[in-house]
Amino acid sequence: MGKSVLTKKDVEKCFYEGSRVLFISKDTIILPGAMDLIKSASIKVIRLDDDYELKNYLEKVCIKNGITDEKLCNKILELIRKKLSEKGGKNVAVED
């Protein structure tokens, strides 16, 4: 699989759709204009290969939604990874 490129236009689309978190594949190249917009719009970028960052984000979401069972959170993490891998390593934007 080749590298994907994240452009300013991609980030603008995510932002205007209400997304504040962007999950990107480990091979994604973030262009400078996209990085500037990510910083100025306070969009969180999580690389899918960064287990620590991904797990921390998920724990925050679980707590925010009243889910305190660690086993359940880990199961959700597994399901998210599976769904994201089914997308073929493409970038995914979500609301925070």
C-alpha positions as CSV (number, residue, x, y, z in Angstrom):
1,M,0.0,0.0,0.0
2,G,1.3,3.4,-0.9
3,K,1.5,6.5,1.2
4,S,-1.4,8.8,1.5
5,V,-1.2,12.6,1.6
6,L,-3.3,14.8,4.0
7,T,-3.9,18.2,2.4
8,K,-5.3,21.4,3.7
9,K,-8.4,20.8,1.7
10,D,-8.8,17.4,3.5
11,V,-8.5,19.1,6.9
12,E,-10.9,21.8,5.9
13,K,-13.5,19.2,4.9
14,C,-13.1,17.5,8.3
15,F,-13.3,20.7,10.2
16,Y,-16.5,22.0,8.4
17,E,-18.1,18.6,9.0
18,G,-17.6,19.0,12.7
19,S,-14.6,16.7,13.2
20,R,-12.1,17.5,15.8
21,V,-10.1,14.3,15.8
22,L,-8.4,12.8,12.8
23,F,-7.1,9.3,12.8
24,I,-4.4,8.8,10.2
25,S,-2.5,5.8,8.9
26,K,1.2,5.5,9.8
27,D,2.1,6.1,6.2
28,T,0.2,9.4,5.9
29,I,2.2,12.5,4.9
30,I,0.8,15.7,6.4
31,L,1.5,18.6,4.1
32,P,2.6,21.9,5.7
33,G,-0.7,23.7,4.9
34,A,-2.7,20.9,6.5
35,M,-0.4,21.0,9.6
36,D,-1.0,24.7,9.9
37,L,-4.7,24.3,9.8
38,I,-4.6,21.3,12.3
39,K,-2.8,23.5,14.7
40,S,-4.9,26.6,14.3
41,A,-8.2,24.7,14.5
42,S,-7.0,22.6,17.5
43,I,-7.7,19.3,15.7
44,K,-6.2,16.3,17.4
45,V,-4.3,13.9,15.1
46,I,-3.9,10.3,16.2
47,R,-1.7,7.9,14.2
48,L,-3.3,4.5,14.0
49,D,0.0,2.8,14.8
50,D,0.4,4.8,18.0
51,D,-1.1,2.4,20.5
52,Y,-0.4,4.7,23.5
53,E,-2.2,7.7,21.9
54,L,-5.0,5.6,20.5
55,K,-5.7,3.9,23.9
56,N,-5.5,7.2,25.8
57,Y,-8.0,8.8,23.4
58,L,-10.4,5.8,23.8
59,E,-10.1,5.9,27.6
60,K,-11.1,9.5,27.5
61,V,-14.1,8.8,25.3
62,C,-15.2,5.9,27.5
63,I,-15.0,7.9,30.6
64,K,-16.8,10.8,29.0
65,N,-19.6,8.4,28.1
66,G,-19.7,6.7,31.5
67,I,-17.9,3.5,30.5
68,T,-15.6,2.5,33.3
69,D,-15.1,-1.2,32.6
70,E,-11.5,-1.6,31.3
71,K,-12.3,-4.9,29.6
72,L,-15.1,-3.3,27.7
73,C,-12.9,-0.4,26.7
74,N,-10.3,-2.8,25.4
75,K,-13.0,-4.6,23.4
76,I,-14.1,-1.3,21.9
77,L,-10.5,-0.6,21.0
78,E,-10.2,-3.9,19.2
79,L,-13.4,-3.2,17.3
80,I,-12.2,0.2,16.3
81,R,-8.9,-1.1,15.1
82,K,-10.7,-3.8,13.1
83,K,-13.1,-1.2,11.5
84,L,-10.3,1.1,10.7
85,S,-8.2,-1.6,9.1
86,E,-11.2,-2.6,7.0
87,K,-11.1,0.9,5.6
88,G,-7.7,0.0,4.1
89,G,-5.6,2.3,6.1
90,K,-7.4,5.4,5.0
91,N,-7.7,8.5,7.2
92,V,-10.8,8.8,9.4
93,A,-12.2,12.0,11.0
94,V,-14.5,12.0,14.0
95,E,-16.2,14.4,16.3
96,D,-14.6,14.8,19.7
